[in-house]
Amino acid sequence: MYLFRAVLAFAMQSYKDNVNYDVSNIVVCDETVRVSFWFVVTTPGNTSELLPKEEVENAIKKFRNRINSAFLLTDQTLDFVGISPTLAAPVHYDNPPWLIVFGVVMGLVCAGIVAMLISTFLQKARSKKASADSADEEDRSGTIAGNGIHCERIGERDGIYNRGFADDDRFTKL
């Protein structure tokens, strides 16, 4: 009960900025075994003078989340008769969640485009290098006849090394 009175005193003090409320200003009456009671709030200067119901209701509405949190309760478990439950203020993020998802998706799309451009550039470079190598090989090995068969010039070479007739045993070992 002391905690409840202290939380209400804090709510009243926070609601009225320059007035200092104490636990003694919260008077609890008709307390039952099932934790049912009613209370009134007195003014700090005069304990016989009660605060208007509207001020107490507004203070409870403003700090209801803090009161519920003090007892680890919700609006469904802590009920103030005559004061309707208030919804907690909606959470506002600095960046909307959809913007984060959009940024991630766009980053992946851009990374894919860059990867495709780089792979295309590398493939072109490889194909140019391969065509240049094959052209150099054609110049070295001989000419191509009209039917696409390579014809070697016999006069330029001393012969061809045939591995089938080599005495090297390393090709026959398992």
C-alpha positions as CSV (number, residue, x, y, z in Angstrom):
1,M,0.0,0.0,0.0
2,Y,2.9,2.3,0.8
3,L,4.3,1.8,-2.8
4,F,0.9,2.6,-4.3
5,R,0.6,5.8,-2.2
6,A,4.2,6.7,-3.1
7,V,3.6,6.2,-6.8
8,L,0.4,8.3,-6.7
9,A,2.3,11.0,-4.8
10,F,4.9,11.0,-7.5
11,A,2.3,11.2,-10.2
12,M,0.6,14.2,-8.5
13,Q,3.9,15.9,-8.0
14,S,4.9,15.4,-11.6
15,Y,1.4,16.6,-12.8
16,K,1.7,19.8,-10.8
17,D,5.3,20.9,-11.2
18,N,5.8,23.3,-8.3
19,V,3.8,21.4,-5.6
20,N,5.6,18.9,-3.4
21,Y,3.3,15.9,-2.6
22,D,4.1,13.4,0.0
23,V,2.8,9.9,0.9
24,S,0.7,11.5,3.7
25,N,-1.3,13.4,1.1
26,I,-2.7,10.1,-0.3
27,V,-5.5,8.8,2.0
28,V,-6.7,5.2,1.4
29,C,-10.1,4.2,2.7
30,D,-12.2,1.0,2.8
31,E,-9.3,-1.4,2.1
32,T,-10.5,-5.0,1.6
33,V,-8.7,-8.3,1.5
34,R,-9.0,-8.5,-2.3
35,V,-7.1,-5.2,-2.7
36,S,-10.1,-3.0,-3.3
37,F,-10.2,0.5,-1.9
38,W,-10.8,4.1,-2.6
39,F,-8.5,7.0,-2.1
40,V,-8.5,10.7,-2.0
41,V,-5.7,13.2,-2.4
42,T,-5.2,16.2,-0.1
43,T,-3.4,19.4,-0.7
44,P,0.2,19.6,0.7
45,G,-0.5,22.7,2.7
46,N,-3.9,21.7,4.2
47,T,-4.6,18.0,4.8
48,S,-8.3,18.7,5.3
49,E,-8.7,20.1,1.8
50,L,-9.2,17.5,-1.0
51,L,-8.1,17.9,-4.5
52,P,-10.8,17.9,-7.2
53,K,-11.5,14.5,-8.8
54,E,-10.6,15.9,-12.3
55,E,-7.1,16.8,-11.3
56,V,-6.5,13.3,-9.8
57,E,-7.9,11.6,-12.8
58,N,-5.8,13.7,-15.2
59,A,-2.6,12.9,-13.2
60,I,-3.5,9.1,-13.2
61,K,-4.2,9.2,-17.0
62,K,-0.9,11.0,-17.6
63,F,1.2,8.6,-15.5
64,R,-0.8,5.4,-15.8
65,N,2.0,3.6,-17.5
66,R,4.3,4.4,-14.7
67,I,1.8,3.3,-12.1
68,N,1.2,0.0,-13.9
69,S,5.0,-0.5,-14.3
70,A,5.5,0.0,-10.6
71,F,3.3,-3.0,-9.8
72,L,4.2,-5.0,-13.0
73,L,0.5,-4.8,-14.1
74,T,-1.4,-3.8,-17.2
75,D,-4.6,-1.8,-17.8
76,Q,-6.5,-5.1,-17.7
77,T,-5.2,-6.0,-14.2
78,L,-5.1,-2.6,-12.5
79,D,-8.5,-1.0,-12.8
80,F,-9.3,2.5,-11.6
81,V,-13.1,2.7,-11.4
82,G,-14.3,5.7,-13.3
83,I,-11.1,6.3,-15.2
84,S,-11.0,4.6,-18.6
85,P,-7.8,2.8,-19.6
86,T,-5.5,4.9,-21.7
87,L,-3.5,3.5,-24.5
88,A,0.3,4.0,-24.3
89,A,1.7,6.5,-26.8
90,P,2.7,4.8,-30.1
91,V,6.4,4.2,-30.5
92,H,8.0,6.5,-33.1
93,Y,11.2,5.3,-34.6
94,D,13.9,7.6,-35.9
95,N,13.9,5.7,-39.2
96,P,10.8,3.9,-40.3
97,P,11.2,0.1,-40.5
98,W,10.2,0.1,-44.2
99,L,13.0,2.5,-45.0
100,I,15.6,0.1,-43.5
101,V,14.2,-2.8,-45.5
102,F,14.2,-0.7,-48.7
103,G,17.8,0.3,-48.1
104,V,18.9,-3.3,-47.7
105,V,17.0,-4.4,-50.8
106,M,18.4,-1.6,-52.9
107,G,21.9,-2.3,-51.6
108,L,21.6,-5.9,-52.7
109,V,20.3,-4.9,-56.1
110,C,23.1,-2.4,-56.6
111,A,25.7,-5.0,-55.5
112,G,24.2,-7.4,-58.1
113,I,24.4,-4.9,-60.9
114,V,28.0,-4.0,-60.1
115,A,28.9,-7.8,-59.9
116,M,27.2,-8.3,-63.3
117,L,29.1,-5.4,-64.9
118,I,32.4,-6.6,-63.5
119,S,31.9,-10.2,-64.6
120,T,30.9,-9.0,-68.1
121,F,34.1,-6.9,-68.3
122,L,36.2,-9.8,-67.1
123,Q,34.6,-12.1,-69.7
124,K,35.3,-9.7,-72.5
125,A,38.9,-9.3,-71.3
126,R,39.3,-13.1,-71.2
127,S,37.8,-13.6,-74.6
128,K,40.0,-10.9,-76.1
129,K,43.1,-12.5,-74.5
130,A,42.0,-16.0,-75.7
131,S,41.5,-14.8,-79.3
132,A,44.8,-13.0,-79.2
133,D,46.5,-16.2,-77.9
134,S,44.9,-18.4,-80.6
135,A,45.9,-15.9,-83.3
136,D,49.6,-16.0,-82.0
137,E,49.4,-19.8,-82.0
138,E,48.1,-19.8,-85.6
139,D,51.0,-17.6,-86.6
140,R,53.5,-19.9,-84.9
141,S,52.1,-23.3,-85.8
142,G,51.3,-22.7,-89.4
143,T,48.4,-21.7,-91.6
144,I,44.8,-22.9,-91.8
145,A,43.7,-24.5,-95.0
146,G,40.4,-23.6,-96.6
147,N,38.6,-26.5,-94.8
148,G,39.7,-25.4,-91.3
149,I,42.5,-27.9,-90.9
150,H,45.9,-26.7,-89.6
151,C,48.7,-27.3,-91.9
152,E,52.2,-27.1,-90.4
153,R,55.1,-25.9,-92.1
154,I,57.7,-28.6,-92.1
155,G,60.6,-26.5,-92.9
156,E,60.4,-24.4,-89.7
157,R,60.5,-27.3,-87.2
158,D,62.9,-30.1,-86.5
159,G,60.1,-32.5,-85.6
160,I,57.4,-33.2,-83.1
161,Y,58.0,-34.8,-79.7
162,N,55.7,-37.9,-79.4
163,R,55.2,-39.0,-75.8
164,G,54.0,-42.4,-76.8
165,F,57.6,-43.3,-77.8
166,A,59.2,-41.7,-74.8
167,D,61.2,-43.9,-72.3
168,D,59.8,-41.9,-69.4
169,D,58.2,-44.4,-66.9
170,R,56.4,-41.7,-64.9
171,F,53.4,-41.8,-67.2
172,T,52.8,-45.5,-66.7
173,K,52.9,-45.7,-62.9
174,L,49.7,-45.7,-60.9
